[in-house]
């Protein structure tokens, strides 16, 4: 029985010894072996056998890059304002033996060193510089921490300021300033837009006024030209009518009795009108009555028979033929302009684009005023138009509608 108990004890001791002698190190980790309380060696990831009760894995160091966030801390700026700064540290163990034995708690040591370094850096800056110089603060903080933690076997890869919180009153003032700046930019943009709109409106009004003035000028020119042509045609018609009546009267050889009769027929026309309060009898009335006072037979005898051969009727004017001739002339001019445009296009196509084009040549494009002047010249040179000659000589032809 005692032998069985001894065997069980021995087996238990061997099992414990085997359990203590087998160690498994995970990937990206290193084990620090101490023999009888003193550093002995460093083991790599994998399965290892150590002496039980003599050697032990005192520290297991993670060689990956670690991230340690630090809680916000109050820092006073150069202009005596308290700001809260929240930072984060990226570090990595490069020497596991130093990290295990040089610093008792390197995480706490890095945190305290970060706080003191931040107070030193921020204390030399004002609030505005603190808010706009995060990259400089990170660089300075990383340099100081890297120098201090190098002897601990730790390398600080990166330092970041997650947030910089100014006091509430300062935040309100900054928000008001930012709001005022945005409103200022909005007012400037609005004023600029209104300025551009007014400039464009004024430019449009100017161009509209110019075009309207040009249109009124051309319209006035057209009306004046039409009035001129109408007056000339009316004068020509009246001259032709007077000439016709005059020739007809002289060809008929009227006597004194006929003239006296026509004179008496005009007297009622003179008396017409609501404004005629006084009617004056001309002094020639007695002579006219004397011409009619004789016997009717004497008046008939004194009337001389008119000679028809002495009266020559004016030449009849065919208005429709003249209109057709004018239309054909316009069509011929239009065809000439088209032909000239075709020839100009051919010259441009064959490389003779530099040939000068006479703007006053037949068929050339004319402006509105030039067309009016050309129309006047055409009307004056038309076969159906004849201006009165100097000295009152009646024209030979007139454009009259056919009855």
C-alpha positions in Angstrom: 0.0 0.0 0.0 2.8 2.4 0.8 4.4 1.5 -2.5 1.3 2.5 -4.4 1.1 5.8 -2.6 4.7 6.6 -3.3 4.3 5.7 -7.0 1.3 8.1 -7.2 3.3 10.9 -5.6 6.2 10.3 -7.9 3.9 10.3 -10.9 2.3 13.6 -9.7 5.7 15.2 -9.3 6.8 14.1 -12.7 3.5 15.4 -14.2 3.9 18.7 -12.5 7.6 18.9 -13.7 6.6 18.1 -17.2 3.9 20.8 -17.1 6.3 23.3 -15.8 9.0 22.4 -18.3 6.8 22.8 -21.5 6.1 26.4 -22.7 4.4 27.6 -25.9 5.1 31.1 -27.1 2.6 32.7 -29.6 3.5 34.3 -32.9 4.8 38.0 -32.6 5.6 37.4 -28.9 8.9 36.7 -27.1 9.4 35.0 -23.7 11.9 36.2 -21.0 13.4 33.2 -19.2 14.6 33.7 -15.6 16.8 31.1 -13.9 16.6 31.3 -10.1 15.4 34.9 -10.4 18.0 36.1 -12.8 17.6 36.8 -16.6 18.7 33.8 -18.5 17.6 33.9 -22.1 14.8 35.0 -24.6 12.8 32.4 -26.3 11.1 32.8 -29.7 7.5 31.8 -30.7 6.9 28.0 -30.6 7.3 25.0 -28.3 10.1 25.2 -25.7 11.3 22.9 -22.8 12.8 24.6 -19.7 14.1 23.2 -16.4 11.2 23.0 -14.0 11.4 24.7 -10.7 14.7 26.4 -11.9 13.7 28.3 -15.0 10.4 30.2 -15.6 8.9 32.5 -18.2 8.8 35.8 -16.3 7.6 38.1 -19.1 5.8 37.6 -22.4 6.4 40.6 -24.6 4.1 41.5 -27.5 6.3 42.7 -30.4 3.4 44.2 -32.4 2.8 48.0 -32.6 0.4 49.0 -29.8 -2.0 51.9 -29.5 -2.5 53.6 -26.1 -5.1 56.4 -25.8 -4.7 58.8 -22.9 -7.6 60.6 -21.3 -8.1 64.3 -21.9 -6.0 66.6 -19.8 -6.2 70.3 -19.1 -3.4 72.4 -20.5 -2.9 76.2 -20.1 -1.9 78.2 -23.2 0.3 81.2 -23.4 -2.7 83.5 -23.3 -3.9 81.9 -20.1 -6.7 79.8 -21.5 -7.5 76.2 -20.4 -7.9 73.7 -23.2 -8.5 70.0 -23.0 -6.2 67.8 -25.1 -6.9 64.2 -25.9 -3.9 62.3 -27.3 -3.1 58.8 -28.6 0.4 57.1 -28.7 1.6 54.5 -31.3 4.6 52.6 -29.9 6.4 49.3 -30.5 8.8 47.2 -28.3 12.2 46.9 -30.0 14.2 45.4 -27.1 12.1 43.1 -24.9 14.8 42.7 -22.2 15.0 46.5 -21.6 11.3 46.8 -21.7 11.0 44.2 -19.1 13.8 45.4 -16.7 14.4 49.1 -17.4 11.0 50.5 -16.6 8.6 49.1 -14.0 5.5 50.2 -15.9 6.4 51.7 -19.3 2.8 52.5 -20.2 2.3 54.7 -17.2 5.7 56.3 -17.7 4.8 57.2 -21.3 1.5 58.7 -20.2 3.1 60.9 -17.6 5.9 61.9 -20.0 3.2 62.8 -22.6 1.3 65.0 -20.2 4.4 67.0 -19.1 5.6 67.4 -22.6 2.2 68.6 -23.8 2.1 71.2 -21.0 5.5 72.4 -22.0 4.7 72.7 -25.7 1.2 74.2 -25.4 2.4 76.6 -22.7 4.5 78.4 -25.4 1.6 78.8 -27.8 -1.5 80.9 -27.8 -5.0 79.4 -28.6 -5.0 80.3 -32.2 -1.6 78.7 -32.8 -2.6 75.7 -30.8 -5.6 75.0 -32.9 -3.7 75.4 -36.2 -0.4 73.8 -35.3 -1.3 70.2 -34.6 1.3 68.8 -36.9 4.0 70.7 -35.2 2.8 69.7 -31.8 2.8 66.0 -32.8 6.3 66.2 -34.2 7.7 67.9 -31.1 5.9 65.4 -28.8 7.1 62.4 -30.8 10.7 63.6 -30.7 10.7 64.1 -27.0 9.0 60.7 -26.3 11.3 58.9 -28.7 14.4 60.2 -26.9 13.0 59.3 -23.5 11.7 55.8 -24.3 14.8 54.7 -26.3 16.5 53.5 -23.2 13.4 51.5 -22.3 13.6 49.4 -25.5 10.5 51.2 -26.8 10.1 53.2 -30.0 7.3 55.8 -30.3 6.2 55.7 -34.0 3.5 58.3 -33.9 1.7 60.7 -31.7 -1.7 62.2 -32.5 -3.8 64.8 -30.8 -7.4 63.5 -31.2 -9.1 66.7 -30.0 -8.3 70.2 -28.7 -11.3 71.5 -26.8 -11.2 75.3 -25.9 -13.4 76.7 -23.2 -17.1 77.1 -23.8 -17.0 80.9 -24.0 -14.1 80.7 -26.5 -16.1 78.2 -28.6 -19.1 80.5 -28.6 -16.9 83.5 -29.6 -15.3 81.4 -32.3 -18.7 80.2 -33.6 -19.9 83.8 -33.7 -16.8 84.9 -35.6 -17.2 82.0 -38.0 -20.9 82.9 -38.5 -20.0 86.5 -39.0 -17.3 85.6 -41.6 -19.8 83.4 -43.5 -22.4 86.1 -43.5 -19.8 88.6 -44.7 -18.9 86.3 -47.6 -22.5 85.7 -48.4 -23.1 89.5 -48.4 -20.1 90.0 -50.6 -21.2 87.3 -53.0 -24.8 88.8 -53.0 -23.5 92.3 -53.7 -21.2 91.0 -56.4 -24.2 89.1 -58.0 -26.3 92.3 -57.8 -23.5 94.3 -59.4 -23.1 91.8 -62.2 -26.9 91.8 -62.7 -27.1 95.5 -62.8 -24.1 95.7 -65.3 -25.8 93.1 -67.5 -29.2 94.9 -67.3 -27.5 98.2 -68.1 -25.7 96.6 -71.0 -28.9 95.1 -72.2 -30.8 98.4 -71.9 -28.0 100.1 -73.8 -28.0 97.6 -76.7 -31.8 97.7 -76.7 -31.8 101.5 -76.9 -29.2 101.4 -79.7 -31.2 98.9 -81.6 -34.5 100.8 -81.0 -32.8 104.1 -82.1 -31.5 102.4 -85.2 -34.9 101.0 -85.9 -36.6 104.4 -85.4 -33.9 106.0 -87.7 -34.5 103.4 -90.4 -38.3 103.7 -89.9 -38.1 107.6 -90.1 -35.9 107.2 -93.3 -38.5 104.9 -94.8 -41.4 107.1 -93.9 -39.6 110.2 -95.2 -38.7 108.3 -98.4 -42.3 107.1 -98.8 -43.6 110.6 -98.2 -41.2 112.0 -100.7 -42.1 109.5 -103.4 -45.8 110.0 -102.6 -45.5 113.8 -102.8 -43.6 113.5 -106.1 -46.2 111.1 -107.5 -49.0 113.3 -106.3 -47.4 116.4 -107.7 -46.8 114.6 -111.0 -50.5 113.5 -111.1 -51.8 117.0 -110.3 -49.4 118.5 -112.9 -50.6 116.0 -115.5 -54.2 116.6 -114.6 -53.8 120.4 -114.7 -52.0 120.0 -118.1 -54.7 117.8 -119.4 -57.5 120.2 -118.3 -55.6 123.2 -119.6 -55.0 121.6 -123.0 -58.6 120.5 -123.2 -59.9 123.9 -122.4 -57.6 125.7 -124.9 -58.4 123.1 -127.5 -62.1 123.7 -127.1 -61.7 127.6 -127.5 -64.2 128.7 -124.8 -65.8 132.1 -125.2 -66.7 134.8 -122.7 -70.2 133.4 -122.0 -68.8 130.0 -121.0 -66.3 131.6 -118.7 -69.0 133.8 -117.1 -71.2 130.7 -116.6 -68.4 128.8 -114.9 -67.7 131.9 -112.7 -71.4 132.0 -111.6 -71.3 128.3 -110.8 -68.5 128.9 -108.3 -70.4 131.5 -106.3 -72.4 128.9 -104.3 -69.2 127.1 -103.4 -67.9 130.4 -102.0 -71.0 130.8 -99.8 -70.8 127.4 -98.2 -69.6 126.9 -94.6 -71.0 127.5 -91.1 -68.4 130.2 -90.4 -69.4 132.4 -93.3 -71.4 135.2 -91.6 -70.8 137.9 -94.2 -71.0 137.2 -98.0 -69.1 139.6 -100.2 -70.3 140.0 -103.7 -67.3 140.4 -106.1 -67.2 143.4 -108.3 -66.9 141.3 -111.4 -70.4 140.0 -110.9 -71.9 142.8 -113.0 -69.6 142.0 -115.9 -70.5 138.4 -115.7 -74.2 139.2 -115.7 -73.7 141.5 -118.7 -72.1 138.6 -120.5 -75.3 136.5 -119.8 -77.8 139.4 -120.1 -78.1 139.3 -123.9 -80.4 137.1 -125.7 -79.7 133.4 -125.6 -79.5 133.4 -129.3 -76.7 135.9 -129.4 -74.8 133.7 -127.0 -75.4 130.6 -129.1 -74.3 132.5 -132.2 -71.2 133.8 -130.6 -70.2 130.3 -129.5 -67.6 128.9 -131.9 -67.5 125.3 -132.7 -64.4 123.6 -131.1 -61.8 122.1 -133.4 -61.2 118.5 -132.3 -57.9 118.3 -134.1 -56.3 120.8 -131.8 -56.9 118.7 -128.7 -54.3 115.9 -128.0 -55.2 113.5 -125.2 -52.3 112.5 -122.9 -50.8 109.1 -123.5 -52.5 106.4 -121.5 -50.3 104.9 -118.8 -50.4 101.1 -118.2 -49.7 100.9 -114.4 -49.9 97.1 -114.3 -47.3 96.8 -117.0 -45.0 99.1 -115.1 -45.5 97.0 -111.9 -44.7 93.8 -113.8 -41.6 95.5 -115.3 -40.5 96.6 -111.8 -41.0 93.0 -110.5 -39.0 91.5 -113.3 -36.2 94.0 -112.6 -36.1 93.1 -109.0 -36.0 89.3 -109.8 -33.1 90.0 -112.2 -31.3 91.9 -109.5 -31.9 89.1 -107.0 -30.6 86.5 -109.5 -27.5 88.6 -110.1 -26.8 88.7 -106.3 -27.2 84.9 -106.1 -24.9 84.4 -109.0 -22.3 86.8 -107.5 -22.5 84.8 -104.2 -22.0 81.6 -106.0 -18.9 83.0 -107.9 -17.5 84.3 -104.6 -17.9 80.8 -103.0 -16.1 79.3 -106.0 -13.2 81.8 -105.6 -12.9 80.9 -101.9 -13.0 77.2 -102.7 -10.2 77.6 -105.2 -8.0 79.5 -102.8 -8.7 83.0 -104.2 -10.3 84.2 -100.9 -8.2 87.4 -100.9 -9.8 88.9 -104.0 -11.4 92.2 -103.2 -15.2 92.5 -103.5 -16.7 95.9 -104.5 -19.4 96.6 -101.9 -21.1 99.0 -104.4 -20.9 96.6 -107.4 -24.3 95.3 -108.8 -25.7 92.6 -106.6 -23.6 93.5 -103.5 -25.3 93.3 -100.1 -26.6 96.7 -99.0 -27.7 98.0 -95.6 -31.2 99.3 -94.8 -30.3 103.0 -95.5 -28.3 102.1 -98.6 -31.3 100.0 -99.8 -33.5 103.1 -99.3 -31.1 105.3 -101.3 -30.9 102.6 -104.0 -34.7 102.3 -104.0 -35.0 106.1 -104.4 -32.6 106.0 -107.4 -34.5 103.1 -108.8 -37.9 104.9 -108.4 -36.5 108.1 -109.9 -35.1 106.1 -112.8 -38.2 104.1 -113.4 -40.0 104.6 -116.7 -43.3 105.4 -114.8 -41.7 108.2 -112.8 -40.8 111.7 -114.1 -40.0 114.6 -111.9 -41.2 118.0 -112.9 -38.6 119.9 -115.0 -37.3 123.3 -113.9 -39.4 126.2 -115.1 -42.8 124.5 -114.4 -42.8 122.3 -117.5 -45.3 119.5 -117.0 -44.1 115.9 -117.0 -44.9 113.8 -119.9 -46.1 110.6 -118.1 -47.7 109.8 -114.8 -48.5 106.6 -113.0 -52.2 106.5 -112.5 -54.5 103.6 -111.7 -56.6 102.3 -114.5 -60.3 103.0 -114.2 
